[in-house]
């Protein structure tokens, strides 16, 4: 499939016969795929992608694939989680990731240590 898309993009610069030979695909396969209408699965994927976009719009672009799939299921659209994830990835849609912040203490190197008010001798004895 990628080879045929490449051939379609480069056929202005090179003959189709040469491109097919270099990419090891048949010319008849290229022309057959080019003239063929989208499959029913591709059409369903396009409709599902629009539903996914609508669902993400309602969630203010925060939902990832698990929540989007749950929303689709709640409105009566049955589809698998991997299909939703694949379609979201192909459409460039991602869920919002919260940043996990690690709190750390950073010592100020210019700070002067406090004076030892107890006058302790912290040197070990031998």
C-alpha positions in Angstrom: 0.0 0.0 0.0 2.8 2.4 0.8 4.6 1.5 -2.4 1.5 2.4 -4.4 1.2 5.8 -2.6 4.9 6.4 -3.3 4.4 5.6 -7.0 1.4 7.9 -7.1 3.5 10.7 -5.7 6.5 10.2 -7.9 4.9 9.4 -11.2 5.3 13.0 -12.3 9.1 12.6 -12.1 9.5 9.0 -13.2 7.7 6.5 -15.4 5.3 4.2 -13.6 6.9 1.2 -15.1 10.3 2.1 -13.6 8.8 2.9 -10.2 6.9 -0.4 -10.2 10.1 -2.4 -11.1 12.2 -0.6 -8.4 9.6 -1.2 -5.7 8.9 -4.8 -6.8 5.2 -4.3 -7.4 3.1 -5.0 -10.5 1.8 -2.3 -12.7 -1.6 -3.9 -12.9 -1.8 -3.9 -9.1 -1.0 -0.2 -9.0 -3.6 0.7 -11.6 -6.2 -1.6 -10.1 -5.7 0.0 -6.6 -5.7 3.5 -8.0 -9.0 3.1 -9.8 -10.7 1.1 -7.1 -13.2 2.8 -4.7 -12.4 2.7 -1.0 -13.3 -0.5 0.7 -16.2 -0.8 3.1 -13.7 -1.1 6.0 -12.0 2.1 4.9 -15.4 3.9 4.7 -16.3 2.6 8.2 -13.0 3.8 9.5 -13.6 7.3 8.0 -17.0 7.5 9.7 -15.6 6.2 13.0 -12.7 8.8 12.8 -15.3 11.6 12.5 -17.1 10.2 15.6 -13.8 10.0 17.4 -13.0 13.7 16.6 -16.5 14.7 17.8 -16.0 12.8 21.1 -12.6 14.4 21.7 -14.0 17.8 20.9 -16.7 17.3 23.6 -14.0 16.2 26.1 -11.9 19.4 25.3 -9.2 17.2 23.6 -8.3 15.4 26.9 -9.6 11.9 26.2 -7.2 9.2 25.1 -8.3 6.0 23.3 -9.7 4.1 26.3 -12.1 6.9 27.3 -13.0 7.6 23.7 -13.8 4.0 23.2 -15.9 4.0 26.4 -17.8 7.1 25.1 -18.4 5.5 21.7 -19.7 2.4 23.5 -22.1 4.5 25.6 -23.6 6.1 22.5 -24.1 2.7 20.9 -21.1 2.4 18.6 -19.3 -0.9 19.1 -15.6 -1.1 18.2 -12.5 -2.5 19.7 -10.0 -0.5 21.7 -7.1 -1.3 19.3 -9.1 0.0 16.4 -9.8 3.3 18.2 -6.2 3.6 19.1 -5.1 2.9 15.6 -7.5 5.4 14.1 -6.5 8.0 16.6 -2.8 7.5 15.9 -3.4 7.7 12.1 -5.4 10.9 12.6 -2.7 12.4 14.9 -5.0 12.5 17.9 -3.5 12.0 21.4 -4.9 12.2 24.9 -3.8 14.8 27.4 -1.0 13.6 29.6 -0.8 15.1 33.1 2.8 16.0 34.0 4.0 14.0 37.0 6.1 16.4 39.1 8.7 15.1 41.4 9.3 17.4 44.3 13.0 17.8 45.1 15.0 19.9 47.4 17.9 21.7 45.8 20.6 23.0 48.1 21.7 26.6 47.6 25.5 26.3 47.2 26.0 29.9 48.3 24.2 29.3 51.6 26.3 29.5 54.8 25.6 26.6 57.3 24.0 27.6 60.6 26.3 28.0 63.6 26.5 25.0 66.0 25.0 26.5 69.1 25.6 23.3 71.2 29.3 23.3 70.4 29.3 19.6 69.6 32.5 17.8 68.7 31.5 15.7 65.7 35.0 14.3 65.1 35.1 10.5 65.7 37.5 9.3 68.4 40.1 6.7 67.6 
